[in-house]
């Protein structure tokens, strides 16, 4: 795992700042324009007001304009001087209907088939919704607790909005009472759906990463990728693929935490130790590009701790060795059939080599992924001493994961026991498989005890440290 995963339970207990969106301007129709920040002093033009859209400004419903007396730009009125808005009729100047627009403070109610609007270079497709345009100070920076940004925000009360981001991608945002969702890159497409009855909001992307933050504490945030949906409700903020919510005390680590990398445990081969003759890469094409991980080492299984790393793959996909050597086939006719070559074991494949056959790394197809398994499991080491192939300098390369782990709210029992849920989202996910790229069990978990004043009472204690495999029967 990467350095971004050096997170400890102490991060739960140290606390994190919070803040909520602050209203800067209300009902722009009755507020002097000089009081509206430039980012919000904009009119969003509409080609027309559709029949299924109701817009309210200062308590009055806007309707398509009707001709009024006046003059139009470039035309002359009764005085012979150019007028602002109309043409000259037989009885005097007649105003043209003004084109409709939206502005800060407007309340909008939309029924199907909905309509579209654009501002700040971003497009919004309102399918069916009740929303309001407000000017807010929001945490839209890469890291929480940074300077807040004043932005014109679509505040969704109910319904669904589809967003497509432009050059000002972080202004492609939707906020609800539970959730703030925004893009981080151009051409991001995502949806936000709010159910007012359950007081819950869901946000999911159709292509690129989006940030989902708790509306009342925008420092508490999570990344939602194409296979993950962010949910915020009374239970808190979480991903749909995990049952518990993020602890409101979770925060990024810093130098004062004095964290040691989880792999720096002093054991041999916790770092590097590439087997002689092995060529780091992946046993699936393309060999020199990262593949999605379905499960990591040390996940708890009925019989033992998982001894391999599961790599997502297609049914019948060819599998190659990453080290040359002589093949050995074990457990034929069972789901655990594997081919051993050198220091590596390839599980759940239908062998295409025989015992004793010489295999050339990245050239010889040693088998095909068994139908229905949609992954190949790779073990490294020996049956009594498995290594983590994803360790720094390990055999599966390139590999990177920039997602921070998620730590839940700890449960403290009267006997002093503490149970806490934790998992690791992945920054690299794959599509086109029969299942979504899952989150992983944490590679490591540590804790430190603090007093009521935030001073540490103990050193860093490791509950688990996954640089190598835990043998069966180990207790954590």
Secondary structure, DSSP 8 states (H G I E B T S, - for coil): --GGG---THHHHS-------EEEE--GGGS-GGGS-TTT---EE-S---TTEEEEETTEEE-----BSS--TT-B-TTSSB-SSEEEETTEEEE-----EE-TT-EEEE-TT-EEEEETTEEEEEEEEEEEEEEEEE--SSSTTS--EEEEEEEEEEEEEEEE--SSGGG-EEE-SSEEEEESSTT-EEEEEEETTTTEEEEEESSS-EEEEETTEEEEEEEE-TT-EEEEETTEEEETTSSS---TT-----GGG----TT-SS-TTSS----TTB--B-SSSSTTS---EEE-TT-B-SSSB--SEEEE--TT-EEE-SB-EEEEEESTTSTT-EEEETTEEEESEEE-S-TT-EE-TTTSEEEEE-TTT-EEEEEEEETTEEE-TTSTT-SB-S------EEE---EE-TTS-EE--EEE--S----SSSS----B--SEEEE--B-TTS-B-S--EEEEETTB---TT---
